[in-house]
Structures are given as structure tokens and as C-alpha cells.
Amino acid sequence: RVGGTKDIDIDVRIIIASNERLWDLARAGKFREDLYHRFNEFSIDVPPLRDRKKDIMLFAHHFLQLTNAELGKDVQGFEPEVKEILENYVWYGNLRELRNVIKRATLLADGQFIGVRSLPFEIANYSRLQFDPTASADSSAGGREPISGGASFAGKLKAANVDAEYNVILEALKKAGYNKSKAARLLNVDRKTLYNKMKQFKEFDL
């Protein structure tokens, strides 16, 4: 107690979480080693979500229930193809990324089940966007024919991302009664970011 003169017994448990290996940071001089030893009485190493495929749909359904309650929707689940996509994606952002994807997909869902069209482009097409890391950039050395029309492919990819983003913003605005601050909260971005994105689309007439 601030200003007190007597010791007060307390019973607390301190839990510390990090996405970095603190011991490695301590050895490299980037984290206080004495502090590391103070709280490293018991440690639990949690594997990334991509290494726990059985947990992905468990969390996906949990986030779906939370989003339904928050947005007043009644989406029942996921189409089989969506389940396969979610289980095979790498989830670099772990649970935070999964929760954001489920929230946006729920916003876009036009039926009782989330379909592929409701997923972000890069996730729905993740397997198609993978490249062979061992392949040579030189087609003569790698035995692969050069790809023609690269510029048009890039344009289609850009357009796909823009269209998806426009649809997400529009759905959020409708749900929020076209209140930009509320829509920004639904999309998990600040109001300025939402406003800047809306300026890219003449349909919003900003």
C-alpha cells in the first residue's frame, strides 16, 4: 500500500507471456537475465497454431459464436472447403489473425455458413500462391517455362484484394449504420485508417 508502514501479506500468481524465446534474448543481452530467472519458476511452451491443426476449428467455432453475439448475426458454421482452408493455412498471426479472419468472414457471410468467398483472398488462395523455394529463377536452369502475362496477373491479384476490401468496409458500414467510428471498431482498425481506405473508393464519395 502506497505510504503504508506495515507489511501486508498477499497471495498472487504472476503469469508472463511472450512470443519470443526470452532465454535466447537474455543470452544475447537484449533481456535482463536476472529478471528472467526471477519469474522463470515454471514455463509452458505453447506451439504455434499451425502446429495444432486439431485446435484450429475449435477456436474458429468459438470466435464465430463471439462474433455472432457481437454483430447480432446467426451464422451456423463453415462450409467443408472453408474448414480445409483454415486447417491448412499457416496462421502467422496465430489466434489474433484467426479471430480477425472469422470476424470479417462473419460480416461478409450471406447465408448460414461461411463460404470461401467470405475469406480474405490471400487465405482462400494460400495453396495456389505457394512457390517452389528450390526452383531457379532462370527458366533454362530450372527447366520451367517463363510465365507470360505477368502484368495482367498482378493486376487481377490487386483488383481481387481491392474488391474484397471494399466489400468488407461496405458490410461493416451497413452493420454500424454508416457510423465510421463504429465501423472502424468492427474492423479492428482506427478511424483514420478506415477513412484513408475509404478514400480509395469513389463510391464512398469522401
HELIX and SHEET records of a PDB file:
HELIX    1   1 LEU A   22  ARG A   27  1                                   6    
HELIX    2   2 GLU A   33  PHE A   39  1                                   7    
HELIX    3   3 LEU A   49  ASP A   51  5                                   3    
HELIX    4   4 LYS A   53  LEU A   71  1                                  19    
HELIX    5   5 PRO A   80  ASN A   88  1                                   9    
HELIX    6   6 ASN A   94  LEU A  108  1                                  15    
HELIX    7   7 VAL A  116  SER A  118  5                                   3    
HELIX    8   8 PHE A  121  ALA A  124  1                                   4    
HELIX    9   9 SER A  127  LEU A  129  5                                   3    
HELIX   10  10 SER A  139  GLY A  142  1                                   4    
HELIX   11  11 GLY A  150  LYS A  175  1                                  26    
HELIX   12  12 LYS A  180  LEU A  186  1                                   7    
HELIX   13  13 ARG A  191  MET A  198  1                                   8    
HELIX   14  14 LYS A  202  PHE A  204  5                                   3    
SHEET    1   A 2 GLY A  77  PHE A  78  0                                        
SHEET    2   A 2 PHE A 113  ILE A 114  1                                        
END                                                                             
